Amino acid sequence: MIGQMRTINPLVTVPGLGGGDPVAALDDEIAGIEKTMKTDFKAYSADKAMQARYLTLLEARDKRK
């Protein structure tokens, strides 16, 4: 059942997207991380959790398409 849910809606596998519109939350969070990458790459490079989160978000976005 969970496998089917992930196939139908991959966003259910991404924790922390809030209770509103998960697509908008996903896009907003990706944009926020990309802004940090552009404005403070040193901070992004030092933050392994942010890097991992970014990859998780990109995977969910790509599965959504």
N, CA, C, O and CB atoms as a CASP TS submission, in Angstrom:
PFRMAT TS
TARGET T0000
AUTHOR 0000-0000-0000
METHOD Language model
MODEL 1
PARENT N/A
ATOM      1  N   MET     1       0.824  -1.187   0.000  1.00  0.00           N
ATOM      2  CA  MET     1       0.000   0.000   0.000  1.00  0.00           C
ATOM      3  C   MET     1       0.871   1.255   0.000  1.00  0.00           C
ATOM      4  O   MET     1       0.616   2.180  -0.771  1.00  0.00           O
ATOM      5  CB  MET     1      -0.939  -0.004   1.205  1.00  0.00           C
ATOM      6  N   ILE     2       1.892   1.299   0.851  1.00  0.00           N
ATOM      7  CA  ILE     2       2.761   2.472   0.907  1.00  0.00           C
ATOM      8  C   ILE     2       3.510   2.632  -0.409  1.00  0.00           C
ATOM      9  O   ILE     2       3.699   3.751  -0.887  1.00  0.00           O
ATOM     10  CB  ILE     2       3.755   2.361   2.081  1.00  0.00           C
ATOM     11  N   GLY     3       3.931   1.528  -0.989  1.00  0.00           N
ATOM     12  CA  GLY     3       4.602   1.583  -2.281  1.00  0.00           C
ATOM     13  C   GLY     3       3.716   2.198  -3.352  1.00  0.00           C
ATOM     14  O   GLY     3       4.187   2.967  -4.190  1.00  0.00           O
ATOM     15  N   GLN     4       2.435   1.859  -3.323  1.00  0.00           N
ATOM     16  CA  GLN     4       1.492   2.444  -4.274  1.00  0.00           C
ATOM     17  C   GLN     4       1.337   3.938  -4.033  1.00  0.00           C
ATOM     18  O   GLN     4       1.257   4.713  -4.986  1.00  0.00           O
ATOM     19  CB  GLN     4       0.130   1.752  -4.176  1.00  0.00           C
ATOM     20  N   MET     5       1.296   4.347  -2.776  1.00  0.00           N
ATOM     21  CA  MET     5       1.168   5.771  -2.452  1.00  0.00           C
ATOM     22  C   MET     5       2.369   6.547  -2.981  1.00  0.00           C
ATOM     23  O   MET     5       2.214   7.645  -3.515  1.00  0.00           O
ATOM     24  CB  MET     5       1.032   5.973  -0.929  1.00  0.00           C
ATOM     25  N   ARG     6       3.565   5.979  -2.834  1.00  0.00           N
ATOM     26  CA  ARG     6       4.772   6.648  -3.322  1.00  0.00           C
ATOM     27  C   ARG     6       4.755   6.777  -4.837  1.00  0.00           C
ATOM     28  O   ARG     6       5.241   7.765  -5.388  1.00  0.00           O
ATOM     29  CB  ARG     6       6.020   5.888  -2.877  1.00  0.00           C
ATOM     30  N   THR     7       4.197   5.781  -5.506  1.00  0.00           N
ATOM     31  CA  THR     7       4.115   5.831  -6.959  1.00  0.00           C
ATOM     32  C   THR     7       3.104   6.876  -7.404  1.00  0.00           C
ATOM     33  O   THR     7       3.359   7.630  -8.343  1.00  0.00           O
ATOM     34  CB  THR     7       3.743   4.459  -7.523  1.00  0.00           C
ATOM     35  N   ILE     8       1.972   6.922  -6.740  1.00  0.00           N
ATOM     36  CA  ILE     8       0.918   7.865  -7.099  1.00  0.00           C
ATOM     37  C   ILE     8       1.303   9.290  -6.725  1.00  0.00           C
ATOM     38  O   ILE     8       1.139  10.207  -7.529  1.00  0.00           O
ATOM     39  CB  ILE     8      -0.392   7.481  -6.419  1.00  0.00           C
ATOM     40  N   ASN     9       1.811   9.485  -5.516  1.00  0.00           N
ATOM     41  CA  ASN     9       2.152  10.817  -5.027  1.00  0.00           C
ATOM     42  C   ASN     9       3.479  10.761  -4.287  1.00  0.00           C
ATOM     43  O   ASN     9       3.496  10.514  -3.081  1.00  0.00           O
ATOM     44  CB  ASN     9       1.036  11.374  -4.108  1.00  0.00           C
ATOM     45  N   PRO    10       4.595  10.985  -4.982  1.00  0.00           N
ATOM     46  CA  PRO    10       5.905  10.887  -4.333  1.00  0.00           C
ATOM     47  C   PRO    10       6.125  11.926  -3.241  1.00  0.00           C
ATOM     48  O   PRO    10       7.044  11.775  -2.437  1.00  0.00           O
ATOM     49  CB  PRO    10       6.985  11.020  -5.360  1.00  0.00           C
ATOM     50  N   LEU    11       5.319  12.960  -3.190  1.00  0.00           N
ATOM     51  CA  LEU    11       5.493  13.994  -2.175  1.00  0.00           C
ATOM     52  C   LEU    11       5.163  13.494  -0.776  1.00  0.00           C
ATOM     53  O   LEU    11       5.586  14.101   0.208  1.00  0.00           O
ATOM     54  CB  LEU    11       4.632  15.189  -2.503  1.00  0.00           C
ATOM     55  N   VAL    12       4.411  12.393  -0.668  1.00  0.00           N
ATOM     56  CA  VAL    12       4.090  11.864   0.658  1.00  0.00           C
ATOM     57  C   VAL    12       5.325  11.313   1.351  1.00  0.00           C
ATOM     58  O   VAL    12       5.313  11.111   2.565  1.00  0.00           O
ATOM     59  CB  VAL    12       3.027  10.778   0.552  1.00  0.00           C
ATOM     60  N   THR    13       6.387  11.068   0.600  1.00  0.00           N
ATOM     61  CA  THR    13       7.605  10.519   1.191  1.00  0.00           C
ATOM     62  C   THR    13       8.555  11.593   1.696  1.00  0.00           C
ATOM     63  O   THR    13       9.597  11.274   2.269  1.00  0.00           O
ATOM     64  CB  THR    13       8.315   9.658   0.187  1.00  0.00           C
ATOM     65  N   VAL    14       8.209  12.871   1.491  1.00  0.00           N
ATOM     66  CA  VAL    14       9.083  13.971   1.904  1.00  0.00           C
ATOM     67  C   VAL    14       8.523  14.591   3.177  1.00  0.00           C
ATOM     68  O   VAL    14       7.511  15.290   3.129  1.00  0.00           O
ATOM     69  CB  VAL    14       9.215  15.045   0.775  1.00  0.00           C
ATOM     70  N   PRO    15       9.163  14.347   4.309  1.00  0.00           N
ATOM     71  CA  PRO    15       8.672  14.921   5.561  1.00  0.00           C
ATOM     72  C   PRO    15       8.895  16.425   5.612  1.00  0.00           C
ATOM     73  O   PRO    15       9.841  16.949   5.023  1.00  0.00           O
ATOM     74  CB  PRO    15       9.352  14.256   6.750  1.00  0.00           C
ATOM     75  N   GLY    16       8.014  17.102   6.320  1.00  0.00           N
ATOM     76  CA  GLY    16       8.210  18.521   6.579  1.00  0.00           C
ATOM     77  C   GLY    16       7.694  19.460   5.516  1.00  0.00           C
ATOM     78  O   GLY    16       8.078  20.630   5.507  1.00  0.00           O
ATOM     79  N   LEU    17       6.834  18.997   4.612  1.00  0.00           N
ATOM     80  CA  LEU    17       6.316  19.895   3.593  1.00  0.00           C
ATOM     81  C   LEU    17       5.082  20.658   4.058  1.00  0.00           C
ATOM     82  O   LEU    17       4.522  21.443   3.293  1.00  0.00           O
ATOM     83  CB  LEU    17       5.992  19.119   2.347  1.00  0.00           C
ATOM     84  N   GLY    18       4.657  20.446   5.272  1.00  0.00           N
ATOM     85  CA  GLY    18       3.545  21.211   5.824  1.00  0.00           C
ATOM     86  C   GLY    18       2.197  20.652   5.430  1.00  0.00           C
ATOM     87  O   GLY    18       2.102  19.682   4.677  1.00  0.00           O
ATOM     88  N   GLY    19       1.150  21.282   5.952  1.00  0.00           N
ATOM     89  CA  GLY    19      -0.200  20.799   5.725  1.00  0.00           C
ATOM     90  C   GLY    19      -0.918  21.502   4.597  1.00  0.00           C
ATOM     91  O   GLY    19      -2.042  21.131   4.259  1.00  0.00           O
ATOM     92  N   GLY    20      -0.296  22.514   4.002  1.00  0.00           N
ATOM     93  CA  GLY    20      -0.920  23.247   2.908  1.00  0.00           C
ATOM     94  C   GLY    20      -0.731  22.530   1.588  1.00  0.00           C
ATOM     95  O   GLY    20      -0.927  21.319   1.487  1.00  0.00           O
ATOM     96  N   ASP    21      -0.355  23.278   0.596  1.00  0.00           N
ATOM     97  CA  ASP    21      -0.124  22.747  -0.744  1.00  0.00           C
ATOM     98  C   ASP    21       1.280  22.152  -0.812  1.00  0.00           C
ATOM     99  O   ASP    21       2.257  22.902  -0.831  1.00  0.00           O
ATOM    100  CB  ASP    21      -0.308  23.854  -1.821  1.00  0.00           C
ATOM    101  N   PRO    22       1.408  20.826  -0.849  1.00  0.00           N
ATOM    102  CA  PRO    22       2.742  20.222  -0.821  1.00  0.00           C
ATOM    103  C   PRO    22       3.580  20.544  -2.056  1.00  0.00           C
ATOM    104  O   PRO    22       4.806  20.610  -1.966  1.00  0.00           O
ATOM    105  CB  PRO    22       2.616  18.730  -0.683  1.00  0.00           C
ATOM    106  N   VAL    23       2.941  20.746  -3.202  1.00  0.00           N
ATOM    107  CA  VAL    23       3.688  21.087  -4.416  1.00  0.00           C
ATOM    108  C   VAL    23       4.317  22.464  -4.263  1.00  0.00           C
ATOM    109  O   VAL    23       5.492  22.652  -4.577  1.00  0.00           O
ATOM    110  CB  VAL    23       2.768  21.046  -5.663  1.00  0.00           C
ATOM    111  N   ALA    24       3.538  23.427  -3.782  1.00  0.00           N
ATOM    112  CA  ALA    24       4.066  24.777  -3.573  1.00  0.00           C
ATOM    113  C   ALA    24       5.144  24.774  -2.498  1.00  0.00           C
ATOM    114  O   ALA    24       6.156  25.463  -2.630  1.00  0.00           O
ATOM    115  CB  ALA    24       2.936  25.746  -3.185  1.00  0.00           C
ATOM    116  N   ALA    25       4.935  24.004  -1.438  1.00  0.00           N
ATOM    117  CA  ALA    25       5.930  23.927  -0.364  1.00  0.00           C
ATOM    118  C   ALA    25       7.231  23.332  -0.886  1.00  0.00           C
ATOM    119  O   ALA    25       8.314  23.801  -0.537  1.00  0.00           O
ATOM    120  CB  ALA    25       5.396  23.088   0.815  1.00  0.00           C
ATOM    121  N   LEU    26       7.130  22.310  -1.711  1.00  0.00           N
ATOM    122  CA  LEU    26       8.306  21.685  -2.307  1.00  0.00           C
ATOM    123  C   LEU    26       9.060  22.690  -3.170  1.00  0.00           C
ATOM    124  O   LEU    26      10.274  22.845  -3.037  1.00  0.00           O
ATOM    125  CB  LEU    26       7.903  20.457  -3.143  1.00  0.00           C
ATOM    126  N   ASP    27       8.338  23.369  -4.052  1.00  0.00           N
ATOM    127  CA  ASP    27       8.967  24.350  -4.935  1.00  0.00           C
ATOM    128  C   ASP    27       9.586  25.500  -4.147  1.00  0.00           C
ATOM    129  O   ASP    27      10.673  25.967  -4.485  1.00  0.00           O
ATOM    130  CB  ASP    27       7.947  24.894  -5.930  1.00  0.00           C
ATOM    131  N   ASP    28       8.907  25.955  -3.106  1.00  0.00           N
ATOM    132  CA  ASP    28       9.425  27.049  -2.272  1.00  0.00           C
ATOM    133  C   ASP    28      10.702  26.641  -1.550  1.00  0.00           C
ATOM    134  O   ASP    28      11.655  27.416  -1.471  1.00  0.00           O
ATOM    135  CB  ASP    28       8.372  27.488  -1.253  1.00  0.00           C
ATOM    136  N   GLU    29      10.713  25.426  -1.029  1.00  0.00           N
ATOM    137  CA  GLU    29      11.900  24.977  -0.299  1.00  0.00           C
ATOM    138  C   GLU    29      13.088  24.794  -1.242  1.00  0.00           C
ATOM    139  O   GLU    29      14.218  25.134  -0.892  1.00  0.00           O
ATOM    140  CB  GLU    29      11.607  23.662   0.441  1.00  0.00           C
ATOM    141  N   ILE    30      12.837  24.260  -2.428  1.00  0.00           N
ATOM    142  CA  ILE    30      13.908  24.136  -3.425  1.00  0.00           C
ATOM    143  C   ILE    30      14.446  25.517  -3.776  1.00  0.00           C
ATOM    144  O   ILE    30      15.659  25.717  -3.830  1.00  0.00           O
ATOM    145  CB  ILE    30      13.399  23.412  -4.703  1.00  0.00           C
ATOM    146  N   ALA    31      13.555  26.461  -4.013  1.00  0.00           N
ATOM    147  CA  ALA    31      13.974  27.823  -4.361  1.00  0.00           C
ATOM    148  C   ALA    31      14.793  28.452  -3.241  1.00  0.00           C
ATOM    149  O   ALA    31      15.772  29.149  -3.505  1.00  0.00           O
ATOM    150  CB  ALA    31      12.752  28.695  -4.667  1.00  0.00           C
ATOM    151  N   GLY    32      14.403  28.212  -1.999  1.00  0.00           N
ATOM    152  CA  GLY    32      15.144  28.755  -0.864  1.00  0.00           C
ATOM    153  C   GLY    32      16.557  28.203  -0.781  1.00  0.00           C
ATOM    154  O   GLY    32      17.508  28.942  -0.524  1.00  0.00           O
ATOM    155  N   ILE    33      16.689  26.914  -0.996  1.00  0.00           N
ATOM    156  CA  ILE    33      18.022  26.301  -0.956  1.00  0.00           C
ATOM    157  C   ILE    33      18.859  26.790  -2.134  1.00  0.00           C
ATOM    158  O   ILE    33      20.049  27.064  -1.979  1.00  0.00           O
ATOM    159  CB  ILE    33      17.917  24.753  -0.976  1.00  0.00           C
ATOM    160  N   GLU    34      18.243  26.902  -3.308  1.00  0.00           N
ATOM    161  CA  GLU    34      18.983  27.393  -4.474  1.00  0.00           C
ATOM    162  C   GLU    34      19.428  28.841  -4.279  1.00  0.00           C
ATOM    163  O   GLU    34      20.495  29.232  -4.754  1.00  0.00           O
ATOM    164  CB  GLU    34      18.123  27.276  -5.738  1.00  0.00           C
ATOM    165  N   LYS    35      18.626  29.629  -3.590  1.00  0.00           N
ATOM    166  CA  LYS    35      19.025  31.008  -3.283  1.00  0.00           C
ATOM    167  C   LYS    35      20.258  31.005  -2.376  1.00  0.00           C
ATOM    168  O   LYS    35      21.195  31.776  -2.586  1.00  0.00           O
ATOM    169  CB  LYS    35      17.855  31.785  -2.608  1.00  0.00           C
ATOM    170  N   THR    36      20.245  30.135  -1.373  1.00  0.00           N
ATOM    171  CA  THR    36      21.409  30.016  -0.490  1.00  0.00           C
ATOM    172  C   THR    36      22.633  29.580  -1.282  1.00  0.00           C
ATOM    173  O   THR    36      23.737  30.066  -1.039  1.00  0.00           O
ATOM    174  CB  THR    36      21.130  29.019   0.651  1.00  0.00           C
ATOM    175  N   MET    37      22.444  28.672  -2.220  1.00  0.00           N
ATOM    176  CA  MET    37      23.564  28.216  -3.047  1.00  0.00           C
ATOM    177  C   MET    37      24.171  29.380  -3.836  1.00  0.00           C
ATOM    178  O   MET    37      25.388  29.447  -4.012  1.00  0.00           O
ATOM    179  CB  MET    37      23.101  27.105  -4.011  1.00  0.00           C
ATOM    180  N   LYS    38      23.325  30.287  -4.306  1.00  0.00           N
ATOM    181  CA  LYS    38      23.801  31.421  -5.106  1.00  0.00           C
ATOM    182  C   LYS    38      24.403  32.530  -4.252  1.00  0.00           C
ATOM    183  O   LYS    38      25.391  33.153  -4.641  1.00  0.00           O
ATOM    184  CB  LYS    38      22.665  31.982  -5.933  1.00  0.00           C
ATOM    185  N   THR    39      23.806  32.776  -3.090  1.00  0.00           N
ATOM    186  CA  THR    39      24.230  33.921  -2.280  1.00  0.00           C
ATOM    187  C   THR    39      25.272  33.582  -1.227  1.00  0.00           C
ATOM    188  O   THR    39      26.050  34.447  -0.825  1.00  0.00           O
ATOM    189  CB  THR    39      23.045  34.523  -1.612  1.00  0.00           C
ATOM    190  N   ASP    40      25.297  32.330  -0.773  1.00  0.00           N
ATOM    191  CA  ASP    40      26.239  31.936   0.283  1.00  0.00           C
ATOM    192  C   ASP    40      26.635  30.475   0.088  1.00  0.00           C
ATOM    193  O   ASP    40      26.293  29.607   0.891  1.00  0.00           O
ATOM    194  CB  ASP    40      25.616  32.151   1.699  1.00  0.00           C
ATOM    195  N   PHE    41      27.361  30.229  -0.993  1.00  0.00           N
ATOM    196  CA  PHE    41      27.718  28.852  -1.330  1.00  0.00           C
ATOM    197  C   PHE    41      28.573  28.201  -0.252  1.00  0.00           C
ATOM    198  O   PHE    41      28.507  26.989  -0.049  1.00  0.00           O
ATOM    199  CB  PHE    41      28.451  28.815  -2.655  1.00  0.00           C
ATOM    200  N   LYS    42      29.367  28.996   0.430  1.00  0.00           N
ATOM    201  CA  LYS    42      30.210  28.448   1.500  1.00  0.00           C
ATOM    202  C   LYS    42      29.337  27.832   2.597  1.00  0.00           C
ATOM    203  O   LYS    42      29.630  26.742   3.090  1.00  0.00           O
ATOM    204  CB  LYS    42      31.128  29.553   2.095  1.00  0.00           C
ATOM    205  N   ALA    43      28.271  28.530   2.974  1.00  0.00           N
ATOM    206  CA  ALA    43      27.358  28.006   3.993  1.00  0.00           C
ATOM    207  C   ALA    43      26.656  26.742   3.490  1.00  0.00           C
ATOM    208  O   ALA    43      26.500  25.774   4.234  1.00  0.00           O
ATOM    209  CB  ALA    43      26.314  29.076   4.385  1.00  0.00           C
ATOM    210  N   TYR    44      26.237  26.760   2.230  1.00  0.00           N
ATOM    211  CA  TYR    44      25.594  25.580   1.651  1.00  0.00           C
ATOM    212  C   TYR    44      26.557  24.390   1.656  1.00  0.00           C
ATOM    213  O   TYR    44      26.175  23.275   2.011  1.00  0.00           O
ATOM    214  CB  TYR    44      25.114  25.875   0.212  1.00  0.00           C
ATOM    215  N   SER    45      27.793  24.637   1.263  1.00  0.00           N
ATOM    216  CA  SER    45      28.797  23.567   1.203  1.00  0.00           C
ATOM    217  C   SER    45      29.080  22.963   2.571  1.00  0.00           C
ATOM    218  O   SER    45      29.380  21.774   2.684  1.00  0.00           O
ATOM    219  CB  SER    45      30.088  24.095   0.606  1.00  0.00           C
ATOM    220  N   ALA    46      28.983  23.782   3.603  1.00  0.00           N
ATOM    221  CA  ALA    46      29.270  23.310   4.957  1.00  0.00           C
ATOM    222  C   ALA    46      28.083  22.584   5.591  1.00  0.00           C
ATOM    223  O   ALA    46      28.253  21.873   6.582  1.00  0.00           O
ATOM    224  CB  ALA    46      29.676  24.478   5.831  1.00  0.00           C
ATOM    225  N   ASP    47      26.896  22.753   5.037  1.00  0.00           N
ATOM    226  CA  ASP    47      25.675  22.211   5.634  1.00  0.00           C
ATOM    227  C   ASP    47      25.267  20.912   4.931  1.00  0.00           C
ATOM    228  O   ASP    47      24.524  20.933   3.949  1.00  0.00           O
ATOM    229  CB  ASP    47      24.528  23.248   5.559  1.00  0.00           C
ATOM    230  N   LYS    48      25.756  19.805   5.438  1.00  0.00           N
ATOM    231  CA  LYS    48      25.478  18.499   4.824  1.00  0.00           C
ATOM    232  C   LYS    48      23.996  18.138   4.885  1.00  0.00           C
ATOM    233  O   LYS    48      23.479  17.477   3.984  1.00  0.00           O
ATOM    234  CB  LYS    48      26.297  17.412   5.512  1.00  0.00           C
ATOM    235  N   ALA    49      23.318  18.566   5.937  1.00  0.00           N
ATOM    236  CA  ALA    49      21.888  18.281   6.056  1.00  0.00           C
ATOM    237  C   ALA    49      21.110  19.014   4.962  1.00  0.00           C
ATOM    238  O   ALA    49      20.178  18.458   4.381  1.00  0.00           O
ATOM    239  CB  ALA    49      21.365  18.688   7.455  1.00  0.00           C
ATOM    240  N   MET    50      21.490  20.257   4.684  1.00  0.00           N
ATOM    241  CA  MET    50      20.820  21.015   3.633  1.00  0.00           C
ATOM    242  C   MET    50      21.060  20.367   2.268  1.00  0.00           C
ATOM    243  O   MET    50      20.156  20.307   1.435  1.00  0.00           O
ATOM    244  CB  MET    50      21.309  22.476   3.626  1.00  0.00           C
ATOM    245  N   GLN    51      22.268  19.889   2.049  1.00  0.00           N
ATOM    246  CA  GLN    51      22.584  19.222   0.787  1.00  0.00           C
ATOM    247  C   GLN    51      21.748  17.954   0.615  1.00  0.00           C
ATOM    248  O   GLN    51      21.230  17.687  -0.470  1.00  0.00           O
ATOM    249  CB  GLN    51      24.080  18.883   0.722  1.00  0.00           C
ATOM    250  N   ALA    52      21.622  17.186   1.676  1.00  0.00           N
ATOM    251  CA  ALA    52      20.826  15.958   1.630  1.00  0.00           C
ATOM    252  C   ALA    52      19.353  16.282   1.404  1.00  0.00           C
ATOM    253  O   ALA    52      18.674  15.606   0.632  1.00  0.00           O
ATOM    254  CB  ALA    52      21.000  15.150   2.930  1.00  0.00           C
ATOM    255  N   ARG    53      18.865  17.313   2.077  1.00  0.00           N
ATOM    256  CA  ARG    53      17.471  17.735   1.919  1.00  0.00           C
ATOM    257  C   ARG    53      17.216  18.177   0.476  1.00  0.00           C
ATOM    258  O   ARG    53      16.185  17.845  -0.109  1.00  0.00           O
ATOM    259  CB  ARG    53      17.132  18.885   2.906  1.00  0.00           C
ATOM    260  N   TYR    54      18.154  18.921  -0.084  1.00  0.00           N
ATOM    261  CA  TYR    54      18.028  19.393  -1.461  1.00  0.00           C
ATOM    262  C   TYR    54      17.895  18.211  -2.425  1.00  0.00           C
ATOM    263  O   TYR    54      17.044  18.227  -3.315  1.00  0.00           O
ATOM    264  CB  TYR    54      19.241  20.265  -1.846  1.00  0.00           C
ATOM    265  N   LEU    55      18.725  17.198  -2.250  1.00  0.00           N
ATOM    266  CA  LEU    55      18.644  16.018  -3.113  1.00  0.00           C
ATOM    267  C   LEU    55      17.312  15.289  -2.952  1.00  0.00           C
ATOM    268  O   LEU    55      16.724  14.836  -3.934  1.00  0.00           O
ATOM    269  CB  LEU    55      19.795  15.063  -2.809  1.00  0.00           C
ATOM    270  N   THR    56      16.841  15.180  -1.714  1.00  0.00           N
ATOM    271  CA  THR    56      15.543  14.544  -1.457  1.00  0.00           C
ATOM    272  C   THR    56      14.426  15.303  -2.153  1.00  0.00           C
ATOM    273  O   THR    56      13.543  14.700  -2.764  1.00  0.00           O
ATOM    274  CB  THR    56      15.265  14.467   0.054  1.00  0.00           C
ATOM    275  N   LEU    57      14.467  16.625  -2.060  1.00  0.00           N
ATOM    276  CA  LEU    57      13.443  17.457  -2.690  1.00  0.00           C
ATOM    277  C   LEU    57      13.484  17.337  -4.211  1.00  0.00           C
ATOM    278  O   LEU    57      12.440  17.246  -4.857  1.00  0.00           O
ATOM    279  CB  LEU    57      13.620  18.917  -2.276  1.00  0.00           C
ATOM    280  N   LEU    58      14.677  17.336  -4.779  1.00  0.00           N
ATOM    281  CA  LEU    58      14.801  17.200  -6.236  1.00  0.00           C
ATOM    282  C   LEU    58      14.281  15.847  -6.712  1.00  0.00           C
ATOM    283  O   LEU    58      13.618  15.764  -7.747  1.00  0.00           O
ATOM    284  CB  LEU    58      16.263  17.377  -6.666  1.00  0.00           C
ATOM    285  N   GLU    59      14.578  14.794  -5.963  1.00  0.00           N
ATOM    286  CA  GLU    59      14.080  13.464  -6.328  1.00  0.00           C
ATOM    287  C   GLU    59      12.555  13.431  -6.301  1.00  0.00           C
ATOM    288  O   GLU    59      11.927  12.867  -7.197  1.00  0.00           O
ATOM    289  CB  GLU    59      14.650  12.394  -5.378  1.00  0.00           C
ATOM    290  N   ALA    60      11.964  14.031  -5.281  1.00  0.00           N
ATOM    291  CA  ALA    60      10.501  14.065  -5.185  1.00  0.00           C
ATOM    292  C   ALA    60       9.911  14.881  -6.329  1.00  0.00           C
ATOM    293  O   ALA    60       8.900  14.492  -6.915  1.00  0.00           O
ATOM    294  CB  ALA    60      10.057  14.651  -3.827  1.00  0.00           C
ATOM    295  N   ARG    61      10.534  16.004  -6.648  1.00  0.00           N
ATOM    296  CA  ARG    61      10.044  16.841  -7.745  1.00  0.00           C
ATOM    297  C   ARG    61      10.125  16.089  -9.074  1.00  0.00           C
ATOM    298  O   ARG    61       9.196  16.142  -9.880  1.00  0.00           O
ATOM    299  CB  ARG    61      10.851  18.156  -7.826  1.00  0.00           C
ATOM    300  N   ASP    62      11.232  15.393  -9.297  1.00  0.00           N
ATOM    301  CA  ASP    62      11.404  14.669 -10.553  1.00  0.00           C
ATOM    302  C   ASP    62      10.431  13.499 -10.677  1.00  0.00           C
ATOM    303  O   ASP    62       9.962  13.202 -11.776  1.00  0.00           O
ATOM    304  CB  ASP    62      12.833  14.165 -10.672  1.00  0.00           C
ATOM    305  N   LYS    63      10.127  12.840  -9.576  1.00  0.00           N
ATOM    306  CA  LYS    63       9.159  11.736  -9.597  1.00  0.00           C
ATOM    307  C   LYS    63       7.747  12.254  -9.846  1.00  0.00           C
ATOM    308  O   LYS    63       6.909  11.549 -10.408  1.00  0.00           O
ATOM    309  CB  LYS    63       9.206  10.951  -8.275  1.00  0.00           C
ATOM    310  N   ARG    64       7.492  13.486  -9.425  1.00  0.00           N
ATOM    311  CA  ARG    64       6.174  14.101  -9.578  1.00  0.00           C
ATOM    312  C   ARG    64       5.855  14.342 -11.049  1.00  0.00           C
ATOM    313  O   ARG    64       4.687  14.334 -11.439  1.00  0.00           O
ATOM    314  CB  ARG    64       6.104  15.421  -8.799  1.00  0.00           C
ATOM    315  N   LYS    65       6.874  14.553 -11.860  1.00  0.00           N
ATOM    316  CA  LYS    65       6.661  14.916 -13.276  1.00  0.00           C
ATOM    317  C   LYS    65       6.321  13.729 -14.129  1.00  0.00           C
ATOM    318  O   LYS    65       6.115  13.874 -15.334  1.00  0.00           O
ATOM    319  CB  LYS    65       7.883  15.588 -13.838  1.00  0.00           C
TER
END
